[in-house]
Each structure stands twice: as C-alpha cells, then as structure tokens.
Amino acid sequence: MNDNPAGHEAFQAEMRRLLADLKGAAPEVIEAETRRLQAMAEQIQDVRGRERARFRAGSLPRLLAGPPPAASEQFRQAQILFARAIDGDGPAHARIPRLEQAIDQIGELAAQAPAREAGAIRRLTSPLIRLIDQLESSAG
C-alpha cells in the first residue's frame, strides 16, 4: 500500500521545485506561489496529508528566506557543522555516524546559545535526521 497518495506526492514534488526555483524571487512572486501551493494542499484527500501539506505550504516563505543570520558564536559554529554534515559524501554506513555526531554537537551548541537562538540552532538538526532516515532506507 502506498503511504503517499498521488496528491501528496505531486505536492511534495512541487514544493521541492519551488524551493529550488524561487531562491531570490520577489516577495510578490513568493506570496503568489505560496497561495497556489496552499490551494494545491487543499486538494489532498488524506486528512493528515492535507494538514501536513498546509503547514509546509505556509512555510515556503520562511524556507526560502533560510536561517536568520548567525548572531552568536554558537550559531555560527552550528551552521558550519550543519554545512559539513549535509555536504558530506561516502557510503551510508560511514556518513550516518558523522551525521549523528553533528546532531549531538549542534544540540550541545544549542544548549550553550542565547535563548533567542537556541530553537533555531536545534532546528538545524531536522534535515540531518531526515538525511539519516533516507540513508538508512536506501542502504536497505
């Protein structure tokens, strides 16, 4: 059974395309594409999938804006760790421990960071966790 109905798959593909294509786009364009993506999310039949898609569609402007500029040393260090981890290469069995180590180090930096930045630093781990999941599923 397919856990991602066709509507959700099409939404995900469109979200990825927009994230790649709209870097540096004018705010009006991003706003229009966000509304279009939200309308697309409404067409998803599965209630949970529709809710997730609504949230993701609403996140488009924030995702395109990227992380806020680093103000603390902890934030700068976390961004460096994130970039190294996400851009790493090699087989899954070698990458996963490095990704897990980066997640732990980023968590430590978040604990040391000013409260106003701690959450943003912690959120850097989400894509790393998803990458680990992808690597584990592709490694079989």
Short mmCIF file of the C-alpha atoms (twelve columns), coordinates in Angstrom:
data_MODEL
# 
_entry.id   MODEL 
# 
loop_
_atom_site.group_PDB 
_atom_site.id 
_atom_site.type_symbol 
_atom_site.label_atom_id 
_atom_site.label_alt_id 
_atom_site.label_comp_id 
_atom_site.label_asym_id 
_atom_site.label_seq_id 
_atom_site.Cartn_x 
_atom_site.Cartn_y 
_atom_site.Cartn_z 
_atom_site.pdbx_PDB_model_num 
ATOM 1   C CA . MET A 1   0.000  0.000  0.000  1 
ATOM 2   C CA . ASN A 2   1.246  3.482  -0.846 1 
ATOM 3   C CA . ASP A 3   1.563  5.761  2.213  1 
ATOM 4   C CA . ASN A 4   1.841  8.845  -0.012 1 
ATOM 5   C CA . PRO A 5   -1.206 9.227  -2.235 1 
ATOM 6   C CA . ALA A 6   -0.653 10.773 -5.656 1 
ATOM 7   C CA . GLY A 7   -1.862 14.196 -4.484 1 
ATOM 8   C CA . HIS A 8   0.670  14.295 -1.691 1 
ATOM 9   C CA . GLU A 9   3.473  13.118 -3.980 1 
ATOM 10  C CA . ALA A 10  2.613  15.845 -6.503 1 
ATOM 11  C CA . PHE A 11  2.556  18.408 -3.689 1 
ATOM 12  C CA . GLN A 12  5.962  17.277 -2.410 1 
ATOM 13  C CA . ALA A 13  7.437  17.437 -5.913 1 
ATOM 14  C CA . GLU A 14  6.048  20.936 -6.421 1 
ATOM 15  C CA . MET A 15  7.375  22.062 -3.040 1 
ATOM 16  C CA . ARG A 16  10.872 20.811 -3.930 1 
ATOM 17  C CA . ARG A 17  10.692 22.545 -7.319 1 
ATOM 18  C CA . LEU A 18  9.637  25.842 -5.772 1 
ATOM 19  C CA . LEU A 19  12.368 25.687 -3.148 1 
ATOM 20  C CA . ALA A 20  14.906 25.268 -5.943 1 
ATOM 21  C CA . ASP A 21  13.386 27.750 -8.395 1 
ATOM 22  C CA . LEU A 22  12.330 30.626 -6.145 1 
ATOM 23  C CA . LYS A 23  15.638 31.462 -4.474 1 
ATOM 24  C CA . GLY A 24  15.962 35.242 -4.641 1 
ATOM 25  C CA . ALA A 25  12.465 35.717 -6.113 1 
ATOM 26  C CA . ALA A 26  10.476 38.873 -5.443 1 
ATOM 27  C CA . PRO A 27  8.213  38.781 -2.369 1 
ATOM 28  C CA . GLU A 28  5.094  39.104 -4.566 1 
ATOM 29  C CA . VAL A 29  6.104  36.005 -6.533 1 
ATOM 30  C CA . ILE A 30  6.739  34.032 -3.352 1 
ATOM 31  C CA . GLU A 31  3.392  35.143 -1.941 1 
ATOM 32  C CA . ALA A 32  1.557  34.109 -5.119 1 
ATOM 33  C CA . GLU A 33  3.308  30.731 -5.228 1 
ATOM 34  C CA . THR A 34  2.535  30.192 -1.543 1 
ATOM 35  C CA . ARG A 35  -1.171 30.772 -2.202 1 
ATOM 36  C CA . ARG A 36  -1.043 28.394 -5.189 1 
ATOM 37  C CA . LEU A 37  0.736  25.748 -3.090 1 
ATOM 38  C CA . GLN A 38  -1.837 26.170 -0.313 1 
ATOM 39  C CA . ALA A 39  -4.634 25.619 -2.841 1 
ATOM 40  C CA . MET A 40  -2.813 22.504 -4.047 1 
ATOM 41  C CA . ALA A 41  -2.585 21.278 -0.438 1 
ATOM 42  C CA . GLU A 42  -6.362 21.619 -0.091 1 
ATOM 43  C CA . GLN A 43  -6.812 19.069 -2.888 1 
ATOM 44  C CA . ILE A 44  -5.089 16.265 -0.959 1 
ATOM 45  C CA . GLN A 45  -7.708 13.699 0.044  1 
ATOM 46  C CA . ASP A 46  -5.951 12.251 3.104  1 
ATOM 47  C CA . VAL A 47  -6.719 14.474 6.118  1 
ATOM 48  C CA . ARG A 48  -3.298 14.064 7.757  1 
ATOM 49  C CA . GLY A 49  -1.529 14.554 4.439  1 
ATOM 50  C CA . ARG A 50  -3.601 17.667 3.759  1 
ATOM 51  C CA . GLU A 51  -2.721 19.111 7.193  1 
ATOM 52  C CA . ARG A 52  0.991  18.441 6.673  1 
ATOM 53  C CA . ALA A 53  0.842  19.967 3.197  1 
ATOM 54  C CA . ARG A 54  -0.956 23.074 4.517  1 
ATOM 55  C CA . PHE A 55  1.774  23.561 7.088  1 
ATOM 56  C CA . ARG A 56  4.535  23.023 4.522  1 
ATOM 57  C CA . ALA A 57  2.891  25.416 2.053  1 
ATOM 58  C CA . GLY A 58  2.694  28.099 4.735  1 
ATOM 59  C CA . SER A 59  6.379  27.522 5.478  1 
ATOM 60  C CA . LEU A 60  7.500  28.286 1.916  1 
ATOM 61  C CA . PRO A 61  8.472  31.948 2.534  1 
ATOM 62  C CA . ARG A 62  10.418 31.044 5.684  1 
ATOM 63  C CA . LEU A 63  12.176 28.147 3.978  1 
ATOM 64  C CA . LEU A 64  13.155 30.341 1.049  1 
ATOM 65  C CA . ALA A 65  14.441 33.032 3.396  1 
ATOM 66  C CA . GLY A 66  16.751 30.492 5.015  1 
ATOM 67  C CA . PRO A 67  18.044 30.641 8.525  1 
ATOM 68  C CA . PRO A 68  18.425 34.013 10.178 1 
ATOM 69  C CA . PRO A 69  21.910 35.462 10.138 1 
ATOM 70  C CA . ALA A 70  24.075 33.994 12.850 1 
ATOM 71  C CA . ALA A 71  24.498 36.371 15.733 1 
ATOM 72  C CA . SER A 72  26.179 34.175 18.331 1 
ATOM 73  C CA . GLU A 73  29.334 32.147 18.058 1 
ATOM 74  C CA . GLN A 74  27.308 29.016 18.836 1 
ATOM 75  C CA . PHE A 75  25.013 29.714 15.893 1 
ATOM 76  C CA . ARG A 76  27.947 30.245 13.536 1 
ATOM 77  C CA . GLN A 77  29.579 27.017 14.707 1 
ATOM 78  C CA . ALA A 78  26.309 25.112 14.336 1 
ATOM 79  C CA . GLN A 79  25.895 26.390 10.770 1 
ATOM 80  C CA . ILE A 80  29.414 25.232 9.924  1 
ATOM 81  C CA . LEU A 81  28.750 21.784 11.433 1 
ATOM 82  C CA . PHE A 82  25.459 21.572 9.537  1 
ATOM 83  C CA . ALA A 83  27.037 22.511 6.202  1 
ATOM 84  C CA . ARG A 84  29.835 19.982 6.620  1 
ATOM 85  C CA . ALA A 85  27.416 17.240 7.623  1 
ATOM 86  C CA . ILE A 86  24.861 17.846 4.874  1 
ATOM 87  C CA . ASP A 87  27.533 18.141 2.163  1 
ATOM 88  C CA . GLY A 88  29.420 15.050 3.278  1 
ATOM 89  C CA . ASP A 89  29.819 12.128 0.964  1 
ATOM 90  C CA . GLY A 90  30.639 8.467  1.132  1 
ATOM 91  C CA . PRO A 91  28.663 5.318  1.782  1 
ATOM 92  C CA . ALA A 92  25.721 5.375  4.176  1 
ATOM 93  C CA . HIS A 93  27.487 3.289  6.827  1 
ATOM 94  C CA . ALA A 94  30.255 5.925  7.005  1 
ATOM 95  C CA . ARG A 95  28.039 9.016  6.757  1 
ATOM 96  C CA . ILE A 96  25.446 8.079  9.368  1 
ATOM 97  C CA . PRO A 97  27.836 8.172  12.364 1 
ATOM 98  C CA . ARG A 98  29.199 11.546 11.187 1 
ATOM 99  C CA . LEU A 99  25.652 12.880 10.863 1 
ATOM 100 C CA . GLU A 100 24.750 11.589 14.329 1 
ATOM 101 C CA . GLN A 101 27.859 13.235 15.766 1 
ATOM 102 C CA . ALA A 102 26.963 16.535 14.093 1 
ATOM 103 C CA . ILE A 103 23.432 16.311 15.539 1 
ATOM 104 C CA . ASP A 104 24.861 15.795 19.025 1 
ATOM 105 C CA . GLN A 105 27.328 18.680 18.631 1 
ATOM 106 C CA . ILE A 106 24.631 21.005 17.309 1 
ATOM 107 C CA . GLY A 107 22.455 20.064 20.305 1 
ATOM 108 C CA . GLU A 108 25.300 20.956 22.653 1 
ATOM 109 C CA . LEU A 109 25.762 24.303 20.905 1 
ATOM 110 C CA . ALA A 110 22.031 24.997 21.210 1 
ATOM 111 C CA . ALA A 111 22.231 24.365 24.954 1 
ATOM 112 C CA . GLN A 112 25.056 26.913 25.220 1 
ATOM 113 C CA . ALA A 113 23.465 29.511 22.926 1 
ATOM 114 C CA . PRO A 114 21.430 32.532 23.915 1 
ATOM 115 C CA . ALA A 115 17.783 31.559 24.434 1 
ATOM 116 C CA . ARG A 116 16.623 33.596 21.396 1 
ATOM 117 C CA . GLU A 117 18.781 31.426 19.099 1 
ATOM 118 C CA . ALA A 118 18.613 28.025 20.771 1 
ATOM 119 C CA . GLY A 119 15.479 26.890 18.910 1 
ATOM 120 C CA . ALA A 120 16.833 27.957 15.531 1 
ATOM 121 C CA . ILE A 121 20.052 26.073 16.227 1 
ATOM 122 C CA . ARG A 122 18.126 22.942 17.251 1 
ATOM 123 C CA . ARG A 123 16.076 23.124 14.045 1 
ATOM 124 C CA . LEU A 124 19.298 22.670 12.068 1 
ATOM 125 C CA . THR A 125 19.211 19.027 13.146 1 
ATOM 126 C CA . SER A 126 15.886 18.242 11.409 1 
ATOM 127 C CA . PRO A 127 17.304 17.958 7.879  1 
ATOM 128 C CA . LEU A 128 20.182 15.871 9.247  1 
ATOM 129 C CA . ILE A 129 17.747 13.471 10.910 1 
ATOM 130 C CA . ARG A 130 15.780 13.193 7.651  1 
ATOM 131 C CA . LEU A 131 19.031 12.528 5.773  1 
ATOM 132 C CA . ILE A 132 19.887 9.714  8.195  1 
ATOM 133 C CA . ASP A 133 16.440 8.215  7.596  1 
ATOM 134 C CA . GLN A 134 16.992 8.408  3.821  1 
ATOM 135 C CA . LEU A 135 20.435 6.852  4.066  1 
ATOM 136 C CA . GLU A 136 19.154 4.033  6.282  1 
ATOM 137 C CA . SER A 137 16.262 3.260  3.974  1 
ATOM 138 C CA . SER A 138 18.439 3.361  0.846  1 
ATOM 139 C CA . ALA A 139 21.099 1.176  2.495  1 
ATOM 140 C CA . GLY A 140 18.411 -1.447 2.937  1 
# 
